[in-house]
């Protein structure tokens, strides 16, 4: 596992860069999934569980984007995925240019599924297209069911919402039905997966969906 330092893309059009990445990844048959959430939502724990469950079926890579540290990249590598740590030089998000440089440094040839674990932030990451084929928003039970009201763009931009830490639901004032209703009001087509990476609750449904998206991407 290696670490690279990234700065914001200097290209004129991030959207054009993002479209170019999608075209290239489609030709390779490699699905890039952008994971967005606040810090502490359980992204790395969720990823580690997915990697352990699917590593015998699919070749998986992970790009860990953080302002500093390589702790998360080491965790996913220990779980069985190819990984790289990308330091964003203080930037609160990844853009398409930064994503491309991270992919080139890691190498995505012969991979079926690549996760970009974006910087923990509920605002900036939703504003920048990374070139991902799918965007997933992660919301944990302790954060509360009102986040769709406070950060609507994140939910509007996502193809799927994973509600993590379901094993803690009895300890927090979180109304799952109300949360789902608020999310669906913003994005009627979003897929929603309540899960616990710790207990395994809901993981089969999420992993089956991911595998189906990889298969569709390869068509």
ABEGO torsion letter per residue (X at the ends): XBBBBBBBBABABAAAAAAAAAAAAAAAGBBBBBBBBBBGAGAAAAAAAAAAAAAAABBBBBBBBBABEAAAAAAAAAAGBBBBBBBAGGBABBBAAAAAAAAAAAEABGBABBBBBBBBBAAAAAABBAGBABBBBBBBAAAEAAAAAABAAAAAABABBBBBGAAAAAABBBBAAAAAAAAAAABAABBBBBBBAAAGBGAAAAAAAAAAAAAAAAX
